[in-house]
Amino acid sequence: MPGWSGRLNDMMVNACFSIGDLVHHKLFDYRGVVYDIDPQFMQSDEWYRKMAQSRPPKDRPWYRILVHNGIHETYVAERNLECDHSGEQVSHPLINQVFSGFVDGRYVRLERRN
């Protein structure tokens, strides 16, 4: 799993979601939690042609999501996500490696240690 890098701290980007937010994928009907954000599409053109068949914009934020009841992550364009208002925790084996807890309906990111 790529580590969350905090790339948004270095750039002014107007992202709709933050790390720790619960989200729902509009097209594929799954929920998850945001664990990293790219200010724009950061995968290869080949990946985009193969995986992003709805052709979402590359110049808007893309999110790395830990998928509820899965062992995988997804890379999703902002326009395909909406808030998940269920308030229910996400079950994923990597949750405790990325987040320290769940407070008021969102996850709290682990503090980075040097």
Secondary structure as UniProt FT lines:
FT   HELIX           7..10
FT   TURN            19..20
FT   STRAND          22..25
FT   TURN            26..28
FT   STRAND          31..38
FT   HELIX           45..51
FT   TURN            53..54
FT   STRAND          62..67
FT   TURN            68..69
FT   STRAND          73..77
FT   HELIX           78..80
FT   STRAND          81..83
FT   TURN            85..86
FT   TURN            93..94
FT   HELIX           95..98
FT   STRAND          99..103
FT   TURN            104..105
FT   STRAND          106..109
//
